[in-house]
């Protein structure tokens, strides 16, 4: 038969896991919302200005850091 300490340890692990899932679920929705807003802003700029140059600058400003940092991450991996 399990001791009471073993039983409470399992409950604590489940509570930590629930907190972990809750935190990362919130991060997922936050990131998704930020990405949608960023895309809509670039789309709005395209519609309002009707300028390819301004659209290009806005796109680079919005998505460029992800491309640059993503490539830096690939090069910094240690195999």
C-alpha positions as CSV (number, residue, x, y, z in Angstrom):
1,X,0.0,0.0,0.0
2,X,1.2,3.5,-0.8
3,X,2.1,5.9,1.9
4,X,0.3,9.2,2.2
5,X,3.5,11.0,1.2
6,X,3.6,9.1,-2.1
7,X,0.0,9.9,-2.9
8,X,0.4,13.6,-2.3
9,X,3.6,13.7,-4.4
10,X,1.6,12.4,-7.4
11,X,-1.0,15.1,-6.8
12,X,1.7,17.8,-6.7
13,X,3.1,16.6,-10.0
14,X,-0.3,16.7,-11.6
15,X,-0.9,20.3,-10.3
16,X,2.5,21.4,-11.6
17,X,1.7,19.8,-15.0
18,X,-1.7,21.6,-15.1
19,X,0.0,24.9,-14.3
20,X,2.6,24.2,-17.1
21,X,-0.1,23.4,-19.7
22,X,-2.1,26.5,-18.6
23,X,1.0,28.7,-19.0
24,X,2.0,27.4,-22.4
25,X,-1.6,27.5,-23.6
26,X,-1.7,31.2,-22.7
27,X,1.6,31.7,-24.5
28,X,0.2,30.0,-27.6
29,X,-2.9,32.2,-27.7
30,X,-0.9,35.3,-27.0
31,X,1.6,34.6,-29.9
32,X,-1.3,33.7,-32.2
33,X,-3.1,36.9,-31.5
34,X,0.1,39.0,-32.0
35,X,0.8,37.3,-35.3
36,X,-2.8,37.9,-36.5
37,X,-2.6,41.6,-35.5
38,X,0.8,42.0,-37.2
39,X,-0.5,40.4,-40.5
40,X,-3.7,42.6,-40.4
41,X,-1.6,45.8,-39.9
42,X,0.5,45.0,-42.9
43,X,-2.6,44.2,-44.9
44,X,-4.2,47.5,-43.7
45,X,-1.1,49.4,-44.8
46,X,-1.3,47.8,-48.2
47,X,-5.0,48.7,-48.7
48,X,-4.7,52.3,-47.3
49,X,-1.5,53.4,-49.0
50,X,-1.7,51.5,-52.4
51,X,2.1,51.7,-52.4
52,X,4.4,48.7,-53.1
53,X,7.3,50.5,-51.5
54,X,5.5,51.2,-48.2
55,X,4.1,47.6,-48.2
56,X,7.6,46.2,-48.7
57,X,9.0,48.3,-45.8
58,X,6.2,47.4,-43.5
59,X,6.6,43.7,-44.4
60,X,10.3,43.8,-43.7
61,X,9.7,45.6,-40.4
62,X,7.1,43.1,-39.4
63,X,8.6,39.8,-40.6
64,X,12.3,40.5,-41.1
65,X,13.4,40.0,-37.5
66,X,11.9,36.5,-37.5
67,X,13.8,35.6,-40.6
68,X,17.1,37.0,-39.3
69,X,16.8,35.6,-35.8
70,X,15.7,32.2,-37.2
71,X,18.8,32.0,-39.4
72,X,21.0,33.0,-36.5
73,X,19.5,30.3,-34.4
74,X,20.3,27.7,-37.1
75,X,23.9,28.8,-37.3
76,X,24.3,28.8,-33.5
77,X,23.3,25.1,-33.1
78,X,25.9,22.8,-31.8
79,X,25.8,19.3,-33.2
